[in-house]
Amino acid sequence: MFRYAIVRTPCRKITEGITSAPELGIPDYDKALRQHEEYIAALRTCGLAVTVLPADEDFPDSCFVEDTSVLTGSCAIITNPGAPSRKGETESVIGEIRKFYSDDKIAFIKDPGTLEGGDVMMVGSHFYVGRSARTNAEGIRQFIGILESFGMTGSEVALNKVLHIKTGINYLENNNMLVSGEFTDKPDFSAYIRHSIPEGESYAANCLWINGTVIVPKGYPQTERLVKSLGYKVITVDTSEFRKIDGGLSCLSLRF
């Protein structure tokens, strides 16, 4: 069960965020703010106490606060983002994280290691870590070492096509995983019940389980029906403006 969430208000420079899909257009700042408020409301509906950090105009992608750290029941791991333009984002969340974790329970990924939180998927006390363009082998080595020092485990997953591991796979508890693309038949996840996202809705693989409810991006009806058929309560939230800069539901919060 999660109790808390940390989010960051989108900044005006969100229009300059990193994107691999320029054909989707430039984010509409005002619309992004409205969608972000809707997202916060959904988190609160799921029972979370939400801390809203102010916009940081120095970093266009700073609303994707998930990439700055991994918060577990035992420790907080401050990441080291692999995108050069995001290197300073971690500094602005450490103060908030220290309100929840003592210094002896805060660890850091250090150069030359890189790791972004979007490449980490938690399944109980085990963490799957995607090796991607943003998360390298040294970052994964450090991350797993920290986990093990706190009694947890981790394993590396090679990524071939997606930006982050949670771009294409997400755990919904109860042994259920939503999968798309390269994750449909990856042997790393053969122990789980894998539910394939319908063709054409791969973006919706980035759903978000919180305390028995699954938040699903709005506009993906087949995925919404699939998740409901598994017995979960569903809330839909529009993330169209964040999709334009490679972001999804999980990217927008730290949940712990």
Backbone as numpy.savetxt, mean C-alpha at the origin, in Angstrom:
# Nx Ny Nz CAx CAy CAz Cx Cy Cz
-6.53 -7.33 13.63 -7.37 -6.13 13.63 -6.49 -4.87 13.63
-6.91 -3.88 12.88 -6.23 -2.60 12.85 -6.97 -1.59 13.72
-6.22 -0.69 14.34 -6.81 0.34 15.19 -6.59 1.75 14.64
-5.46 1.94 13.94 -5.07 3.28 13.54 -4.74 3.33 12.04
-4.81 4.55 11.51 -4.33 4.80 10.16 -3.70 6.19 10.12
-2.69 6.32 9.29 -2.06 7.61 9.02 -2.20 7.89 7.54
-2.68 9.08 7.20 -2.81 9.49 5.80 -2.18 10.87 5.65
-1.92 11.26 4.41 -1.41 12.61 4.14 -2.25 13.26 3.04
-2.67 14.47 3.30 -3.47 15.22 2.34 -2.69 15.42 1.04
-3.30 15.19 -0.10 -2.62 15.44 -1.37 -2.18 16.90 -1.48
-1.02 17.12 -2.08 -0.52 18.48 -2.27 -0.89 18.97 -3.68
-0.74 20.27 -3.89 -1.08 20.83 -5.20 -0.19 20.28 -6.31
1.02 19.87 -5.95 1.94 19.32 -6.94 1.63 17.88 -7.31
0.51 17.35 -6.84 0.10 16.00 -7.23 0.04 15.88 -8.75
-0.17 16.99 -9.40 -0.22 17.00 -10.88 1.13 16.66 -11.50
2.19 16.68 -10.69 3.54 16.37 -11.17 4.01 15.01 -10.68
3.11 14.20 -10.14 3.48 12.90 -9.61 4.01 11.96 -10.67
4.77 10.95 -10.21 5.33 9.96 -11.12 4.20 9.15 -11.77
4.30 8.92 -13.06 3.27 8.12 -13.73 3.88 7.24 -14.81
3.29 6.06 -14.93 3.63 5.17 -16.04 2.50 5.12 -17.06
1.47 5.93 -16.80 0.29 5.93 -17.68 -0.14 7.35 -18.00
0.69 8.11 -18.71 0.34 9.50 -19.02 -0.94 9.63 -19.85
-1.31 8.53 -20.51 -2.53 8.58 -21.33 -3.79 8.77 -20.47
-3.68 8.54 -19.16 -4.84 8.73 -18.27 -5.07 10.20 -17.94
-4.10 11.05 -18.25 -4.25 12.47 -18.00 -3.64 12.92 -16.68
-3.72 14.20 -16.43 -3.15 14.81 -15.22 -4.21 14.82 -14.12
-3.84 14.48 -12.88 -4.83 14.49 -11.80 -5.47 15.86 -11.61
-6.75 15.85 -11.32 -7.48 17.06 -10.96 -7.32 17.24 -9.44
-6.64 18.30 -9.04 -6.31 18.49 -7.62 -7.55 18.54 -6.73
-8.54 19.33 -7.10 -9.74 19.46 -6.27 -10.50 18.14 -6.18
-10.56 17.43 -7.28 -11.24 16.14 -7.27 -10.46 15.13 -6.42
-9.13 15.20 -6.48 -8.30 14.32 -5.65 -8.55 14.58 -4.17
-8.72 15.84 -3.80 -9.02 16.17 -2.40 -10.35 15.57 -1.98
-11.35 15.66 -2.83 -12.67 15.09 -2.50 -12.57 13.57 -2.37
-11.84 12.94 -3.27 -11.69 11.49 -3.19 -10.93 11.09 -1.94
-9.95 11.90 -1.55 -9.18 11.61 -0.35 -10.07 11.70 0.90
-10.96 12.67 0.94 -11.90 12.78 2.06 -12.82 11.57 2.11
-13.25 11.10 0.97 -14.09 9.91 0.89 -13.32 8.68 1.41
-12.05 8.63 1.08 -11.19 7.53 1.53 -11.05 7.55 3.05
-10.82 8.73 3.62 -10.70 8.85 5.08 -12.00 8.41 5.75
-13.12 8.81 5.18 -14.41 8.41 5.74 -14.57 6.90 5.74
-14.10 6.25 4.68 -14.18 4.79 4.61 -13.32 4.14 5.68
-12.12 4.67 5.90 -11.26 4.13 6.96 -11.93 4.24 8.32
-12.56 5.38 8.56 -13.24 5.58 9.85 -14.44 4.66 9.99
-15.13 4.41 8.89 -16.26 3.47 8.91 -15.79 2.08 9.31
-14.55 1.76 8.95 -13.97 0.46 9.30 -13.44 0.42 10.73
-13.63 1.49 11.49 -13.26 1.51 12.90 -11.90 2.07 13.21
-11.24 2.72 12.26 -9.89 3.23 12.49 -9.90 4.68 12.99
-8.99 4.97 13.89 -8.72 6.35 14.28 -7.69 6.87 13.28
-8.05 7.89 12.53 -7.24 8.34 11.41 -6.52 9.64 11.74
-5.20 9.63 11.60 -4.39 10.84 11.70 -4.17 11.38 10.29
-4.51 12.65 10.08 -4.37 13.26 8.76 -3.20 14.24 8.80
-2.12 13.90 8.13 -0.96 14.77 8.05 -1.19 15.84 7.00
-0.60 17.02 7.19 -0.80 18.09 6.21 -0.10 17.80 4.89
-0.55 18.45 3.85 0.07 18.30 2.53 1.53 18.74 2.59
2.35 18.04 1.82 3.78 18.37 1.74 4.09 18.74 0.29
4.20 20.03 0.03 4.37 20.51 -1.35 5.75 20.19 -1.92
6.67 19.72 -1.08 8.00 19.38 -1.59 8.01 18.05 -2.34
6.95 17.26 -2.14 6.94 15.91 -2.70 5.59 15.62 -3.37
5.54 15.64 -4.70 4.28 15.45 -5.41 3.56 14.15 -5.08
4.33 13.09 -4.76 3.72 11.78 -4.50 3.50 11.50 -3.01
3.62 12.52 -2.17 3.64 12.29 -0.72 2.32 11.81 -0.14
1.21 11.91 -0.89 -0.04 11.35 -0.38 0.02 9.83 -0.31
0.96 9.22 -1.02 1.11 7.76 -1.00 1.99 7.37 0.18
1.45 7.62 1.36 2.23 7.51 2.59 2.62 6.06 2.90
1.93 5.09 2.33 2.26 3.69 2.60 3.70 3.36 2.25
4.27 4.04 1.26 5.62 3.72 0.81 6.71 4.15 1.79
6.35 4.95 2.79 7.37 5.50 3.69 7.72 4.60 4.86
6.89 3.61 5.16 7.18 2.75 6.31 6.29 1.52 6.28
6.69 0.55 7.09 5.87 -0.65 7.30 5.64 -0.73 8.81
4.39 -0.65 9.22 4.05 -0.63 10.63 3.44 -1.97 11.03
4.10 -2.67 11.92 3.65 -3.99 12.36 3.22 -3.92 13.83
2.71 -5.02 14.34 2.33 -5.07 15.74 3.51 -5.02 16.68
4.71 -5.30 16.17 5.90 -5.36 17.01 6.89 -4.23 16.78
6.91 -3.67 15.57 7.90 -2.65 15.26 7.45 -1.81 14.08
8.14 -0.69 13.91 7.96 0.17 12.74 9.25 0.16 11.94
9.15 -0.06 10.64 10.33 -0.08 9.78 10.20 1.09 8.80
11.10 2.05 8.94 11.10 3.21 8.05 11.83 2.82 6.78
11.20 3.05 5.66 11.74 2.56 4.40 12.78 3.53 3.83
13.25 3.21 2.65 14.16 4.06 1.89 13.70 4.00 0.44
12.77 4.89 0.04 12.16 4.78 -1.29 13.18 4.72 -2.42
12.84 3.92 -3.44 13.74 3.74 -4.56 13.64 4.82 -5.61
12.53 5.57 -5.61 12.38 6.67 -6.56 13.12 7.88 -6.02
14.11 8.42 -6.74 14.89 9.55 -6.23 14.05 10.73 -5.76
12.95 11.01 -6.45 12.13 12.17 -6.10 11.35 11.97 -4.80
11.39 10.76 -4.25 10.63 10.46 -3.03 11.53 10.23 -1.82
12.82 10.42 -1.98 13.78 10.09 -0.93 13.51 10.79 0.40
13.00 12.02 0.36 12.82 12.77 1.61 11.49 12.56 2.30
10.60 11.77 1.71 9.26 11.63 2.27 9.24 10.97 3.65
10.20 10.12 3.92 10.18 9.40 5.20 10.38 10.34 6.38
11.16 11.39 6.19 11.47 12.29 7.30 10.22 12.90 7.92
9.23 13.17 7.09 8.05 13.88 7.58 7.02 12.97 8.25
7.25 11.65 8.28 6.32 10.76 8.98 6.90 10.21 10.27
8.20 10.31 10.45 8.85 9.70 11.61 8.30 10.27 12.91
8.09 11.58 12.96 7.58 12.20 14.18 6.24 11.62 14.58
5.36 11.40 13.61 4.04 10.83 13.91 4.16 9.37 14.35
5.04 8.63 13.70 5.22 7.22 14.04 5.76 7.07 15.47
6.59 8.03 15.90 7.14 7.96 17.26 6.07 8.16 18.34
4.90 8.61 17.97 3.80 8.70 18.94 3.23 7.32 19.26
3.54 6.34 18.41 2.99 5.00 18.57 4.05 3.95 18.89
5.32 4.21 18.55 6.40 3.24 18.74 7.56 3.90 19.46
8.12 3.20 20.45 9.31 3.70 21.12 10.52 3.53 20.20
11.59 4.28 20.49 12.76 4.28 19.60 13.37 2.89 19.43
13.29 2.05 20.46 13.87 0.71 20.36 13.05 -0.21 19.48
11.88 0.27 19.04 11.03 -0.52 18.15 10.88 0.13 16.78
11.79 1.05 16.48 11.81 1.70 15.16 13.14 1.37 14.49
13.07 0.81 13.29 14.26 0.44 12.52 14.21 1.13 11.17
15.36 1.17 10.50 15.48 1.92 9.25 16.15 1.08 8.16
15.62 1.19 6.94 16.31 0.64 5.77 17.33 1.69 5.32
18.57 1.28 5.15 19.64 2.23 4.86 20.28 1.95 3.51
20.83 3.02 2.91 21.56 2.87 1.65 22.68 1.85 1.82
22.94 1.04 0.79 22.37 1.10 -0.57 21.05 0.36 -0.72
20.47 -0.06 0.37 19.19 -0.74 0.29 18.05 0.22 -0.01
17.13 -0.20 -0.85 15.90 0.56 -1.09 14.71 -0.34 -0.86
13.64 0.24 -0.36 12.41 -0.52 -0.13 11.26 0.45 -0.02
10.15 0.14 -0.67 8.93 0.94 -0.57 7.82 0.07 -0.01
6.99 0.67 0.85 5.95 -0.09 1.53 4.96 -0.76 0.61
4.77 -0.21 -0.59 3.87 -0.85 -1.55 4.36 -2.20 -2.02
5.64 -2.49 -1.76 6.21 -3.78 -2.12 6.15 -4.79 -0.99
5.40 -4.48 0.06 5.32 -5.37 1.22 3.86 -5.77 1.44
3.61 -7.07 1.48 2.28 -7.59 1.75 2.32 -8.47 2.99
1.56 -8.08 3.99 1.53 -8.80 5.26 0.49 -9.91 5.24
0.91 -11.10 5.64 -0.01 -12.22 5.82 0.30 -12.80 7.20
-0.46 -12.38 8.18 -0.17 -12.77 9.56 1.16 -12.18 9.99
2.07 -13.04 10.44 3.40 -12.57 10.86 4.45 -12.78 9.78
3.99 -13.11 8.56 4.90 -13.27 7.44 4.68 -12.13 6.44
5.78 -11.65 5.86 5.71 -10.53 4.94 6.33 -10.91 3.61
5.53 -10.83 2.55 6.04 -11.05 1.20 6.55 -9.71 0.67
7.76 -9.73 0.13 8.40 -8.49 -0.32 8.73 -8.59 -1.80
8.17 -7.69 -2.58 8.41 -7.70 -4.02 9.74 -7.05 -4.36
10.54 -7.75 -5.15 11.78 -7.16 -5.67 11.42 -6.46 -6.98
11.54 -5.15 -6.97 11.02 -4.35 -8.08 12.01 -3.27 -8.47
11.57 -2.36 -9.32 12.42 -1.22 -9.69 12.63 -0.29 -8.51
11.76 -0.37 -7.49 11.84 0.51 -6.33 12.42 -0.17 -5.09
12.40 -1.48 -5.05 12.85 -2.26 -3.88 13.92 -3.23 -4.33
15.14 -3.08 -3.81 16.24 -3.92 -4.29 16.59 -5.04 -3.31
17.52 -5.89 -3.72 17.88 -7.07 -2.93 18.43 -6.69 -1.56
19.23 -5.63 -1.50 19.80 -5.21 -0.22 18.71 -4.68 0.71
17.76 -3.95 0.17 16.65 -3.48 0.99 15.85 -4.63 1.55
15.63 -5.64 0.73 14.89 -6.82 1.19 15.68 -7.58 2.26
16.99 -7.69 2.06 17.83 -8.37 3.06 17.74 -7.66 4.41
17.86 -6.35 4.40 17.76 -5.59 5.65 16.37 -5.76 6.27
15.35 -5.67 5.44 13.97 -5.74 5.93 13.70 -7.08 6.61
14.08 -8.17 5.95 13.85 -9.49 6.54 14.65 -9.67 7.82
15.86 -9.12 7.86 16.67 -9.19 9.07 15.99 -8.48 10.23
15.40 -7.33 9.97 14.68 -6.60 11.02 13.46 -7.39 11.48
12.70 -7.92 10.52 11.55 -8.74 10.88 11.94 -9.88 11.81
13.00 -10.58 11.44 13.42 -11.75 12.22 13.87 -11.35 13.62
14.44 -10.17 13.77 14.86 -9.73 15.10 13.67 -9.45 16.00
12.48 -9.29 15.41 11.25 -9.08 16.18 10.33 -10.30 16.13
10.87 -11.44 15.71 10.10 -12.68 15.74 9.16 -12.89 14.58
9.36 -12.17 13.49 8.54 -12.33 12.29 9.38 -12.88 11.15
8.76 -13.14 10.02 9.47 -13.70 8.87 9.12 -12.94 7.59
9.97 -13.12 6.59 9.71 -12.50 5.30 10.31 -13.31 4.18
9.84 -13.09 2.97 10.40 -13.78 1.80 10.30 -12.88 0.58
11.26 -13.03 -0.31 11.32 -12.22 -1.52 10.45 -12.82 -2.62
9.78 -11.94 -3.36 8.99 -12.34 -4.52 9.48 -11.55 -5.72
9.91 -12.23 -6.75 10.37 -11.55 -7.96 9.18 -10.96 -8.71
9.30 -9.69 -9.11 8.26 -9.03 -9.89 8.77 -8.80 -11.30
7.93 -9.06 -12.27 8.34 -8.92 -13.67 7.66 -7.77 -14.39
6.45 -7.42 -13.97 5.68 -6.46 -14.75 5.13 -5.30 -13.92
4.74 -5.54 -12.68 4.03 -4.52 -11.92 4.98 -3.58 -11.19
4.45 -2.41 -10.81 5.25 -1.43 -10.08 5.59 -1.94 -8.68
4.57 -2.35 -7.93 4.72 -2.85 -6.57 3.97 -4.17 -6.44
4.32 -4.95 -5.45 3.66 -6.25 -5.28 2.15 -6.07 -5.10
1.74 -5.06 -4.32 0.31 -4.90 -4.05 -0.43 -4.28 -5.21
0.28 -3.96 -6.30 -0.40 -3.55 -7.53 -1.21 -4.71 -8.08
-0.73 -5.94 -7.87 -1.35 -7.09 -8.52 -1.85 -8.18 -7.61
-1.63 -8.06 -6.30 -2.09 -9.10 -5.39 -2.34 -8.49 -4.02
-3.42 -8.90 -3.37 -3.72 -8.43 -2.03 -4.40 -9.52 -1.22
-4.01 -9.61 0.04 -4.54 -10.63 0.94 -5.78 -10.10 1.65
-6.85 -10.89 1.63 -8.11 -10.49 2.25 -8.42 -11.25 3.53
-7.39 -11.88 4.13 -7.61 -12.71 5.31 -8.43 -13.95 4.91
-8.64 -14.86 5.88 -9.40 -16.10 5.65 -8.83 -16.91 4.49
-7.52 -16.79 4.26 -6.80 -17.52 3.22 -7.14 -17.10 1.80
-7.85 -15.97 1.65 -8.24 -15.49 0.33 -7.27 -14.44 -0.19
-6.89 -14.57 -1.46 -6.06 -13.57 -2.12 -6.71 -13.16 -3.43
-6.70 -11.85 -3.68 -7.08 -11.34 -5.00 -5.83 -11.27 -5.84
-5.88 -11.83 -7.04 -4.69 -11.86 -7.88 -5.03 -11.41 -9.30
-4.02 -10.86 -9.97 -4.17 -10.51 -11.38 -2.82 -10.68 -12.05
-2.84 -10.72 -13.38 -1.60 -10.76 -14.16 -0.63 -11.84 -13.73
0.61 -11.43 -13.48 1.67 -12.39 -13.19 1.48 -13.15 -11.88
0.56 -12.70 -11.04 0.36 -13.36 -9.76 -0.64 -14.52 -9.83
-1.30 -14.66 -10.97 -2.34 -15.68 -11.09 -1.80 -17.08 -10.81
-0.57 -17.34 -11.24 -0.03 -18.68 -11.05 1.37 -18.68 -10.40
1.72 -17.62 -9.69 3.02 -17.61 -9.02 3.05 -18.67 -7.93
4.06 -19.55 -7.92 4.11 -20.62 -6.93 4.25 -20.12 -5.49
4.73 -18.90 -5.31 4.89 -18.34 -3.95 3.58 -18.36 -3.17
2.45 -18.32 -3.89 1.17 -18.16 -3.23 0.25 -19.36 -3.43
0.84 -20.52 -3.71 0.04 -21.71 -4.00 -0.74 -22.22 -2.79
-0.35 -21.82 -1.58 -1.04 -22.29 -0.38 -2.35 -21.54 -0.12
-2.59 -20.48 -0.88 -3.77 -19.65 -0.65 -4.85 -19.91 -1.70
-6.07 -19.51 -1.35 -7.15 -19.56 -2.34 -7.06 -18.29 -3.16
-6.71 -18.43 -4.44 -6.50 -17.27 -5.28 -7.73 -16.99 -6.14
-8.19 -15.76 -6.07 -9.37 -15.34 -6.82 -8.92 -14.35 -7.88
-9.04 -14.74 -9.12 -8.54 -13.91 -10.22 -9.47 -12.73 -10.50
-8.87 -11.57 -10.61 -9.61 -10.37 -10.97 -10.01 -10.47 -12.43
-11.26 -10.14 -12.75 -11.71 -10.25 -14.15 -10.83 -9.43 -15.10
-10.68 -9.92 -16.30 -9.90 -9.23 -17.31 -10.47 -7.83 -17.53
-9.62 -6.86 -17.60 -10.06 -5.48 -17.78 -10.23 -4.72 -16.48
-10.13 -5.42 -15.34 -10.28 -4.76 -14.04 -9.04 -4.97 -13.17
-7.89 -5.17 -13.77 -6.68 -5.50 -13.01 -6.33 -4.44 -11.96
-6.68 -3.18 -12.23 -6.39 -2.13 -11.25 -7.06 -2.44 -9.91
-8.20 -3.10 -9.96 -8.97 -3.38 -8.74 -8.37 -4.51 -7.91
-7.27 -5.10 -8.35 -6.58 -6.08 -7.49 -6.10 -5.41 -6.22
-5.91 -4.09 -6.28 -5.48 -3.34 -5.10 -6.69 -2.95 -4.26
-7.33 -3.97 -3.68 -8.38 -3.76 -2.69 -7.73 -3.72 -1.31
-8.53 -3.36 -0.31 -7.97 -3.13 1.01 -8.86 -3.74 2.08
-8.35 -4.81 2.75 -9.08 -5.44 3.86 -8.80 -4.68 5.14
-9.87 -4.27 5.83 -9.72 -3.62 7.14 -10.81 -4.13 8.06
-10.42 -4.93 9.02 -11.33 -5.37 10.09 -12.62 -5.99 9.56
-12.48 -6.84 8.56 -13.63 -7.57 8.03 -14.33 -6.92 6.86
-14.01 -5.67 6.59 -14.58 -4.96 5.44 -13.51 -4.82 4.37
-13.92 -4.90 3.12 -12.97 -4.71 2.01 -13.36 -3.44 1.26
-12.40 -2.52 1.17 -12.60 -1.32 0.36 -12.16 -1.65 -1.07
-13.04 -1.39 -2.00 -12.83 -1.72 -3.42 -12.86 -0.41 -4.22
-11.96 -0.23 -5.17 -12.04 0.99 -5.97 -13.35 1.05 -6.75
-13.94 2.24 -6.77 -15.22 2.42 -7.45 -15.04 2.31 -8.96
-16.01 1.68 -9.60 -15.99 1.58 -11.05 -15.53 0.22 -11.57
-15.44 -0.76 -10.67 -15.01 -2.11 -11.06 -16.04 -3.12 -10.55
-17.19 -3.17 -11.22 -18.33 -3.94 -10.70 -18.09 -5.43 -10.59
-17.31 -6.00 -11.51 -17.07 -7.44 -11.43 -16.24 -7.78 -10.19
-15.25 -6.95 -9.90 -14.45 -7.18 -8.70 -15.28 -6.97 -7.45
-16.12 -5.96 -7.45 -17.00 -5.72 -6.31 -17.89 -6.94 -6.05
-18.47 -7.49 -7.11 -19.33 -8.68 -6.95 -18.52 -9.87 -6.45
-17.30 -10.03 -6.97 -16.44 -11.13 -6.54 -16.17 -11.05 -5.04
-15.78 -9.88 -4.57 -15.45 -9.72 -3.15 -16.69 -9.96 -2.28
-17.82 -9.45 -2.71 -19.06 -9.68 -1.97 -19.41 -11.17 -1.92
-19.14 -11.88 -3.02 -19.46 -13.31 -3.06 -18.63 -14.12 -2.08
-17.50 -13.55 -1.64 -16.64 -14.22 -0.66 -17.10 -13.96 0.77
-18.14 -13.16 0.92 -18.72 -12.94 2.22 -18.28 -11.68 2.95
-17.54 -10.81 2.27 -17.06 -9.59 2.91 -18.04 -8.43 2.71
-18.12 -7.58 3.70 -18.79 -6.29 3.52 -17.91 -5.44 2.62
-18.50 -4.68 1.72 -17.73 -3.89 0.75 -18.09 -2.42 0.83
-17.06 -1.59 0.78 -17.21 -0.14 0.61 -16.46 0.22 -0.67
-17.05 1.04 -1.53 -16.34 1.47 -2.73 -15.90 2.93 -2.58
-14.71 3.21 -3.05 -14.13 4.56 -3.00 -13.53 4.87 -4.36
-13.82 6.04 -4.89 -13.28 6.47 -6.18 -11.82 6.90 -6.01
-10.93 6.29 -6.76 -9.50 6.65 -6.72 -8.98 7.01 -8.11
-9.86 7.50 -8.97 -9.48 7.76 -10.36 -8.32 8.74 -10.48
-8.27 9.76 -9.63 -7.21 10.75 -9.76 -5.87 10.21 -9.29
-5.89 9.28 -8.36 -4.66 8.69 -7.86 -4.13 7.62 -8.82
-5.05 6.99 -9.54 -4.63 6.02 -10.55 -3.77 6.68 -11.62
-4.03 7.95 -11.89 -3.28 8.67 -12.93 -1.80 8.80 -12.59
-1.46 8.68 -11.30 -0.04 8.73 -10.89 0.33 7.44 -10.15
-0.18 6.34 -10.70 0.24 4.99 -10.28 -0.13 4.65 -8.85
-1.19 5.26 -8.30 -1.58 4.99 -6.93 -2.91 4.27 -6.82
-3.07 3.53 -5.72 -4.30 2.82 -5.46 -4.70 2.96 -4.00
-5.66 2.15 -3.59 -6.22 2.24 -2.25 -5.20 2.04 -1.13
-4.38 0.99 -1.26 -3.45 0.71 -0.17 -2.38 1.79 -0.04
-2.02 2.41 -1.17 -0.94 3.41 -1.18 -1.24 4.61 -0.29
-2.52 4.89 -0.08 -2.93 6.14 0.54 -2.95 6.12 2.06
-2.53 5.03 2.70 -2.56 5.01 4.16 -1.57 4.02 4.74
-1.22 4.29 5.98 -0.51 3.32 6.82 -1.53 2.80 7.81
-1.70 1.50 7.90 -2.70 0.90 8.76 -2.02 0.00 9.78
-2.39 0.13 11.04 -1.70 -0.67 12.07 -2.57 -0.77 13.32
